[in-house]
Amino acid sequence: MFRLWGKIWKDNRLIRDTVVEDDSEDTRTHKIFRGLEQICYEFDLGNPIWLNSTITHFKRHAKARFYQDNFIEQIEFDYLEIQVLEED
């Protein structure tokens, strides 16, 4: 089971969170992208852009933060964070 945790932070406070699960036989990368899409859909957000710094941080820590620079539209929070909780 693959589980991805999405969290919205504002002023160092957790505003909203959700966990998405994926038990398909797909690749890890596809599970991450699909999970991020589900998280953004649930939070009513556009999908963020993966900048090089975001990719590097995610590869190192299995966690990524998406700030205003990652979004096309204006966001009302400090950042969206995703974290891999469990992998097969």
N, CA, C and O atoms as CSV, one atom per row, in Angstrom:
chain,resi,resn,atom,element,x,y,z
A,1,MET,N,N,0.851,-1.192,0.000
A,1,MET,CA,C,0.000,0.000,0.000
A,1,MET,C,C,0.886,1.241,0.000
A,1,MET,O,O,1.817,1.358,0.797
A,2,PHE,N,N,0.583,2.151,-0.895
A,2,PHE,CA,C,1.290,3.427,-0.981
A,2,PHE,C,C,0.373,4.499,-0.402
A,2,PHE,O,O,-0.784,4.623,-0.806
A,3,ARG,N,N,0.898,5.274,0.549
A,3,ARG,CA,C,0.108,6.339,1.173
A,3,ARG,C,C,0.871,7.647,1.098
A,3,ARG,O,O,2.061,7.704,1.409
A,4,LEU,N,N,0.171,8.707,0.678
A,4,LEU,CA,C,0.748,10.036,0.542
A,4,LEU,C,C,-0.069,11.007,1.392
A,4,LEU,O,O,-1.294,11.060,1.286
A,5,TRP,N,N,0.622,11.772,2.234
A,5,TRP,CA,C,-0.017,12.702,3.157
A,5,TRP,C,C,0.132,14.120,2.611
A,5,TRP,O,O,1.247,14.574,2.356
A,6,GLY,N,N,-0.971,14.810,2.434
A,6,GLY,CA,C,-0.960,16.192,1.985
A,6,GLY,C,C,-1.389,17.113,3.107
A,6,GLY,O,O,-2.381,16.854,3.789
A,7,LYS,N,N,-0.624,18.215,3.302
A,7,LYS,CA,C,-0.908,19.147,4.399
A,7,LYS,C,C,-0.801,20.580,3.906
A,7,LYS,O,O,0.095,20.922,3.134
A,8,ILE,N,N,-1.730,21.414,4.364
A,8,ILE,CA,C,-1.678,22.841,4.077
A,8,ILE,C,C,-1.277,23.560,5.364
A,8,ILE,O,O,-1.872,23.354,6.421
A,9,TRP,N,N,-0.246,24.413,5.248
A,9,TRP,CA,C,0.293,25.141,6.404
A,9,TRP,C,C,0.143,26.644,6.202
A,9,TRP,O,O,0.354,27.167,5.108
A,10,LYS,N,N,-0.227,27.325,7.285
A,10,LYS,CA,C,-0.270,28.793,7.297
A,10,LYS,C,C,0.147,29.267,8.680
A,10,LYS,O,O,-0.389,28.807,9.688
A,11,ASP,N,N,1.096,30.179,8.726
A,11,ASP,CA,C,1.602,30.733,9.989
A,11,ASP,C,C,2.047,29.622,10.950
A,11,ASP,O,O,1.732,29.653,12.140
A,12,ASN,N,N,2.775,28.652,10.419
A,12,ASN,CA,C,3.292,27.508,11.197
A,12,ASN,C,C,2.201,26.680,11.860
A,12,ASN,O,O,2.442,26.035,12.880
A,13,ARG,N,N,1.023,26.695,11.295
A,13,ARG,CA,C,-0.087,25.883,11.806
A,13,ARG,C,C,-0.640,25.012,10.693
A,13,ARG,O,O,-0.773,25.441,9.546
A,14,LEU,N,N,-0.957,23.791,11.056
A,14,LEU,CA,C,-1.576,22.873,10.108
A,14,LEU,C,C,-3.039,23.282,9.944
A,14,LEU,O,O,-3.815,23.238,10.898
A,15,ILE,N,N,-3.401,23.674,8.744
A,15,ILE,CA,C,-4.762,24.144,8.468
A,15,ILE,C,C,-5.662,22.993,8.026
A,15,ILE,O,O,-6.813,22.885,8.448
A,16,ARG,N,N,-5.110,22.137,7.166
A,16,ARG,CA,C,-5.907,21.059,6.590
A,16,ARG,C,C,-4.973,19.937,6.155
A,16,ARG,O,O,-3.844,20.189,5.735
A,17,ASP,N,N,-5.446,18.698,6.258
A,17,ASP,CA,C,-4.632,17.584,5.783
A,17,ASP,C,C,-5.511,16.455,5.280
A,17,ASP,O,O,-6.705,16.388,5.576
A,18,THR,N,N,-4.894,15.576,4.516
A,18,THR,CA,C,-5.574,14.407,3.984
A,18,THR,C,C,-4.531,13.360,3.630
A,18,THR,O,O,-3.365,13.679,3.397
A,19,VAL,N,N,-4.961,12.118,3.595
A,19,VAL,CA,C,-4.094,11.015,3.186
A,19,VAL,C,C,-4.767,10.302,2.024
A,19,VAL,O,O,-5.949,9.963,2.088
A,20,VAL,N,N,-3.993,10.076,0.951
A,20,VAL,CA,C,-4.499,9.322,-0.188
A,20,VAL,C,C,-3.743,8.001,-0.270
A,20,VAL,O,O,-2.550,7.927,0.024
A,21,GLU,N,N,-4.459,6.975,-0.673
A,21,GLU,CA,C,-3.874,5.644,-0.765
A,21,GLU,C,C,-3.934,5.154,-2.206
A,21,GLU,O,O,-4.851,5.492,-2.955
A,22,ASP,N,N,-2.953,4.361,-2.575
A,22,ASP,CA,C,-2.895,3.795,-3.917
A,22,ASP,C,C,-2.331,2.386,-3.801
A,22,ASP,O,O,-1.182,2.206,-3.396
A,23,ASP,N,N,-3.125,1.399,-4.151
A,23,ASP,CA,C,-2.646,0.019,-4.079
A,23,ASP,C,C,-2.472,-0.591,-5.465
A,23,ASP,O,O,-2.470,-1.812,-5.620
A,24,SER,N,N,-2.325,0.274,-6.473
A,24,SER,CA,C,-2.118,-0.213,-7.833
A,24,SER,C,C,-0.689,-0.737,-7.990
A,24,SER,O,O,0.154,-0.554,-7.111
A,25,GLU,N,N,-0.438,-1.382,-9.108
A,25,GLU,CA,C,0.889,-1.918,-9.407
A,25,GLU,C,C,1.711,-0.924,-10.237
A,25,GLU,O,O,2.700,-1.303,-10.865
A,26,ASP,N,N,1.307,0.314,-10.237
A,26,ASP,CA,C,1.973,1.351,-11.018
A,26,ASP,C,C,3.326,1.715,-10.404
A,26,ASP,O,O,3.652,1.263,-9.307
A,27,THR,N,N,4.116,2.534,-11.113
A,27,THR,CA,C,5.421,2.954,-10.603
A,27,THR,C,C,5.254,3.965,-9.474
A,27,THR,O,O,4.199,4.583,-9.334
A,28,ARG,N,N,6.298,4.128,-8.675
A,28,ARG,CA,C,6.276,5.079,-7.557
A,28,ARG,C,C,6.001,6.498,-8.065
A,28,ARG,O,O,5.218,7.238,-7.470
A,29,THR,N,N,6.651,6.866,-9.167
A,29,THR,CA,C,6.473,8.211,-9.726
A,29,THR,C,C,5.021,8.463,-10.109
A,29,THR,O,O,4.472,9.522,-9.805
A,30,HIS,N,N,4.401,7.501,-10.771
A,30,HIS,CA,C,2.997,7.658,-11.151
A,30,HIS,C,C,2.097,7.748,-9.920
A,30,HIS,O,O,1.129,8.509,-9.911
A,31,LYS,N,N,2.410,6.983,-8.894
A,31,LYS,CA,C,1.614,7.031,-7.659
A,31,LYS,C,C,1.733,8.397,-6.997
A,31,LYS,O,O,0.749,8.921,-6.473
A,32,ILE,N,N,2.922,8.974,-7.015
A,32,ILE,CA,C,3.130,10.297,-6.415
A,32,ILE,C,C,2.348,11.359,-7.181
A,32,ILE,O,O,1.645,12.168,-6.576
A,33,PHE,N,N,2.466,11.363,-8.509
A,33,PHE,CA,C,1.749,12.351,-9.315
A,33,PHE,C,C,0.242,12.203,-9.169
A,33,PHE,O,O,-0.468,13.198,-9.024
A,34,ARG,N,N,-0.248,10.975,-9.205
A,34,ARG,CA,C,-1.684,10.731,-9.055
A,34,ARG,C,C,-2.155,11.140,-7.657
A,34,ARG,O,O,-3.227,11.725,-7.505
A,35,GLY,N,N,-1.348,10.828,-6.637
A,35,GLY,CA,C,-1.691,11.215,-5.270
A,35,GLY,C,C,-1.732,12.722,-5.100
A,35,GLY,O,O,-2.630,13.248,-4.442
A,36,LEU,N,N,-0.766,13.425,-5.688
A,36,LEU,CA,C,-0.754,14.885,-5.623
A,36,LEU,C,C,-1.979,15.472,-6.312
A,36,LEU,O,O,-2.565,16.437,-5.821
A,37,GLU,N,N,-2.368,14.898,-7.444
A,37,GLU,CA,C,-3.575,15.357,-8.134
A,37,GLU,C,C,-4.812,15.170,-7.259
A,37,GLU,O,O,-5.668,16.053,-7.198
A,38,GLN,N,N,-4.911,14.026,-6.582
A,38,GLN,CA,C,-6.053,13.771,-5.699
A,38,GLN,C,C,-6.069,14.747,-4.534
A,38,GLN,O,O,-7.129,15.248,-4.158
A,39,ILE,N,N,-4.911,15.020,-3.962
A,39,ILE,CA,C,-4.812,15.967,-2.846
A,39,ILE,C,C,-5.250,17.356,-3.297
A,39,ILE,O,O,-6.041,18.012,-2.620
A,40,CYS,N,N,-4.739,17.801,-4.430
A,40,CYS,CA,C,-5.107,19.124,-4.944
A,40,CYS,C,C,-6.587,19.206,-5.284
A,40,CYS,O,O,-7.211,20.245,-5.069
A,41,TYR,N,N,-7.158,18.133,-5.808
A,41,TYR,CA,C,-8.586,18.109,-6.100
A,41,TYR,C,C,-9.393,18.252,-4.810
A,41,TYR,O,O,-10.356,19.016,-4.749
A,42,GLU,N,N,-8.987,17.506,-3.780
A,42,GLU,CA,C,-9.702,17.577,-2.501
A,42,GLU,C,C,-9.589,18.964,-1.861
A,42,GLU,O,O,-10.540,19.439,-1.239
A,43,PHE,N,N,-8.435,19.613,-2.013
A,43,PHE,CA,C,-8.225,20.945,-1.444
A,43,PHE,C,C,-8.678,22.062,-2.386
A,43,PHE,O,O,-8.548,23.239,-2.051
A,44,ASP,N,N,-9.212,21.706,-3.566
A,44,ASP,CA,C,-9.659,22.663,-4.573
A,44,ASP,C,C,-8.522,23.589,-5.004
A,44,ASP,O,O,-8.664,24.812,-5.005
A,45,LEU,N,N,-7.396,22.982,-5.367
A,45,LEU,CA,C,-6.214,23.714,-5.817
A,45,LEU,C,C,-5.839,23.269,-7.221
A,45,LEU,O,O,-6.153,22.154,-7.638
A,46,GLY,N,N,-5.165,24.154,-7.944
A,46,GLY,CA,C,-4.558,23.742,-9.201
A,46,GLY,C,C,-3.307,22.930,-8.889
A,46,GLY,O,O,-2.713,23.088,-7.823
A,47,ASN,N,N,-2.911,22.075,-9.799
A,47,ASN,CA,C,-1.711,21.279,-9.571
A,47,ASN,C,C,-0.479,22.172,-9.571
A,47,ASN,O,O,-0.332,23.022,-10.449
A,48,PRO,N,N,0.409,21.989,-8.597
A,48,PRO,CA,C,1.617,22.806,-8.541
A,48,PRO,C,C,2.657,22.343,-9.568
A,48,PRO,O,O,2.596,21.231,-10.091
A,49,ILE,N,N,3.594,23.219,-9.830
A,49,ILE,CA,C,4.693,22.931,-10.746
A,49,ILE,C,C,5.865,22.400,-9.918
A,49,ILE,O,O,6.192,22.950,-8.866
A,50,TRP,N,N,6.490,21.333,-10.400
A,50,TRP,CA,C,7.659,20.755,-9.718
A,50,TRP,C,C,8.898,21.523,-10.167
A,50,TRP,O,O,9.364,21.344,-11.292
A,51,LEU,N,N,9.431,22.373,-9.297
A,51,LEU,CA,C,10.677,23.073,-9.590
A,51,LEU,C,C,11.852,22.147,-9.268
A,51,LEU,O,O,11.686,21.164,-8.546
A,52,ASN,N,N,13.028,22.453,-9.795
A,52,ASN,CA,C,14.205,21.617,-9.541
A,52,ASN,C,C,14.494,21.461,-8.060
A,52,ASN,O,O,14.855,20.374,-7.610
A,53,SER,N,N,14.341,22.532,-7.300
A,53,SER,CA,C,14.593,22.465,-5.854
A,53,SER,C,C,13.575,21.556,-5.163
A,53,SER,O,O,13.913,20.857,-4.207
A,54,THR,N,N,12.345,21.566,-5.640
A,54,THR,CA,C,11.310,20.705,-5.077
A,54,THR,C,C,11.634,19.236,-5.342
A,54,THR,O,O,11.500,18.395,-4.453
A,55,ILE,N,N,12.055,18.937,-6.554
A,55,ILE,CA,C,12.401,17.564,-6.927
A,55,ILE,C,C,13.580,17.068,-6.100
A,55,ILE,O,O,13.556,15.944,-5.599
A,56,THR,N,N,14.601,17.887,-5.955
A,56,THR,CA,C,15.786,17.505,-5.179
A,56,THR,C,C,15.423,17.213,-3.734
A,56,THR,O,O,15.853,16.206,-3.172
A,57,HIS,N,N,14.632,18.090,-3.133
A,57,HIS,CA,C,14.222,17.894,-1.742
A,57,HIS,C,C,13.381,16.623,-1.590
A,57,HIS,O,O,13.533,15.885,-0.617
A,58,PHE,N,N,12.501,16.375,-2.551
A,58,PHE,CA,C,11.649,15.189,-2.477
A,58,PHE,C,C,12.473,13.909,-2.601
A,58,PHE,O,O,12.215,12.938,-1.890
A,59,LYS,N,N,13.450,13.898,-3.486
A,59,LYS,CA,C,14.301,12.719,-3.645
A,59,LYS,C,C,15.077,12.411,-2.357
A,59,LYS,O,O,15.277,11.249,-2.003
A,60,ARG,N,N,15.504,13.457,-1.676
A,60,ARG,CA,C,16.294,13.285,-0.463
A,60,ARG,C,C,15.471,12.872,0.748
A,60,ARG,O,O,15.910,12.035,1.538
A,61,HIS,N,N,14.285,13.448,0.903
A,61,HIS,CA,C,13.526,13.312,2.150
A,61,HIS,C,C,12.149,12.658,2.001
A,61,HIS,O,O,11.454,12.479,3.001
A,62,ALA,N,N,11.742,12.303,0.796
A,62,ALA,CA,C,10.394,11.771,0.529
A,62,ALA,C,C,9.321,12.740,1.023
A,62,ALA,O,O,8.242,12.338,1.459
A,63,LYS,N,N,9.654,14.031,0.942
A,63,LYS,CA,C,8.759,15.099,1.371
A,63,LYS,C,C,9.036,16.313,0.483
A,63,LYS,O,O,10.189,16.592,0.156
A,64,ALA,N,N,7.992,17.028,0.098
A,64,ALA,CA,C,8.169,18.220,-0.726
A,64,ALA,C,C,7.213,19.309,-0.276
A,64,ALA,O,O,6.090,19.037,0.148
A,65,ARG,N,N,7.678,20.545,-0.377
A,65,ARG,CA,C,6.835,21.702,-0.077
A,65,ARG,C,C,6.646,22.526,-1.340
A,65,ARG,O,O,7.593,22.820,-2.069
A,66,PHE,N,N,5.398,22.885,-1.573
A,66,PHE,CA,C,5.041,23.692,-2.737
A,66,PHE,C,C,4.612,25.070,-2.243
A,66,PHE,O,O,3.577,25.214,-1.593
A,67,TYR,N,N,5.424,26.084,-2.560
A,67,TYR,CA,C,5.164,27.464,-2.146
A,67,TYR,C,C,4.447,28.215,-3.267
A,67,TYR,O,O,4.094,27.624,-4.288
A,68,GLN,N,N,4.233,29.511,-3.077
A,68,GLN,CA,C,3.551,30.330,-4.079
A,68,GLN,C,C,4.223,30.220,-5.444
A,68,GLN,O,O,3.536,30.237,-6.465
A,69,ASP,N,N,5.541,30.109,-5.483
A,69,ASP,CA,C,6.264,30.006,-6.755
A,69,ASP,C,C,5.877,28.757,-7.548
A,69,ASP,O,O,6.034,28.728,-8.769
A,70,ASN,N,N,5.378,27.736,-6.874
A,70,ASN,CA,C,5.004,26.490,-7.535
A,70,ASN,C,C,3.592,26.531,-8.124
A,70,ASN,O,O,3.221,25.657,-8.907
A,71,PHE,N,N,2.815,27.533,-7.752
A,71,PHE,CA,C,1.422,27.624,-8.199
A,71,PHE,C,C,1.250,28.779,-9.174
A,71,PHE,O,O,1.905,29.814,-9.052
A,72,ILE,N,N,0.370,28.590,-10.133
A,72,ILE,CA,C,0.056,29.660,-11.080
A,72,ILE,C,C,-0.894,30.659,-10.432
A,72,ILE,O,O,-0.706,31.870,-10.546
A,73,GLU,N,N,-1.924,30.139,-9.747
A,73,GLU,CA,C,-2.895,31.020,-9.096
A,73,GLU,C,C,-2.390,31.431,-7.701
A,73,GLU,O,O,-1.479,30.818,-7.144
A,74,GLN,N,N,-3.001,32.469,-7.169
A,74,GLN,CA,C,-2.672,32.951,-5.826
A,74,GLN,C,C,-3.165,31.938,-4.790
A,74,GLN,O,O,-4.280,31.430,-4.905
A,75,ILE,N,N,-2.344,31.644,-3.783
A,75,ILE,CA,C,-2.757,30.725,-2.726
A,75,ILE,C,C,-2.955,31.501,-1.426
A,75,ILE,O,O,-2.317,32.530,-1.203
A,76,GLU,N,N,-3.835,31.004,-0.585
A,76,GLU,CA,C,-4.195,31.678,0.664
A,76,GLU,C,C,-3.499,31.034,1.876
A,76,GLU,O,O,-3.961,31.187,3.007
A,77,PHE,N,N,-2.420,30.334,1.648
A,77,PHE,CA,C,-1.680,29.661,2.714
A,77,PHE,C,C,-0.195,29.793,2.409
A,77,PHE,O,O,0.179,30.287,1.345
A,78,ASP,N,N,0.657,29.353,3.337
A,78,ASP,CA,C,2.103,29.486,3.141
A,78,ASP,C,C,2.661,28.427,2.193
A,78,ASP,O,O,3.430,28.750,1.288
A,79,TYR,N,N,2.278,27.167,2.395
A,79,TYR,CA,C,2.746,26.112,1.505
A,79,TYR,C,C,1.908,24.848,1.657
A,79,TYR,O,O,1.256,24.619,2.676
A,80,LEU,N,N,1.952,24.034,0.597
A,80,LEU,CA,C,1.366,22.703,0.579
A,80,LEU,C,C,2.525,21.732,0.706
A,80,LEU,O,O,3.506,21.828,-0.032
A,81,GLU,N,N,2.415,20.803,1.633
A,81,GLU,CA,C,3.468,19.814,1.840
A,81,GLU,C,C,2.921,18.428,1.558
A,81,GLU,O,O,1.822,18.084,1.993
A,82,ILE,N,N,3.692,17.631,0.827
A,82,ILE,CA,C,3.329,16.224,0.648
A,82,ILE,C,C,4.447,15.377,1.230
A,82,ILE,O,O,5.622,15.738,1.176
A,83,GLN,N,N,4.050,14.236,1.790
A,83,GLN,CA,C,5.015,13.339,2.427
A,83,GLN,C,C,4.581,11.895,2.190
A,83,GLN,O,O,3.416,11.543,2.374
A,84,VAL,N,N,5.534,11.073,1.782
A,84,VAL,CA,C,5.253,9.645,1.613
A,84,VAL,C,C,5.216,9.010,2.995
A,84,VAL,O,O,6.192,9.080,3.741
A,85,LEU,N,N,4.093,8.394,3.335
A,85,LEU,CA,C,3.951,7.740,4.635
A,85,LEU,C,C,4.324,6.261,4.576
A,85,LEU,O,O,4.955,5.729,5.489
A,86,GLU,N,N,3.928,5.617,3.501
A,86,GLU,CA,C,4.119,4.177,3.412
A,86,GLU,C,C,4.300,3.771,1.963
A,86,GLU,O,O,3.606,4.264,1.074
A,87,GLU,N,N,5.228,2.879,1.737
A,87,GLU,CA,C,5.449,2.333,0.405
A,87,GLU,C,C,5.411,0.827,0.482
A,87,GLU,O,O,5.677,0.233,1.527
A,88,ASP,N,N,5.077,0.217,-0.638
A,88,ASP,CA,C,5.014,-1.249,-0.707
A,88,ASP,C,C,6.339,-1.881,-0.360
A,88,ASP,O,O,6.460,-3.106,-0.369
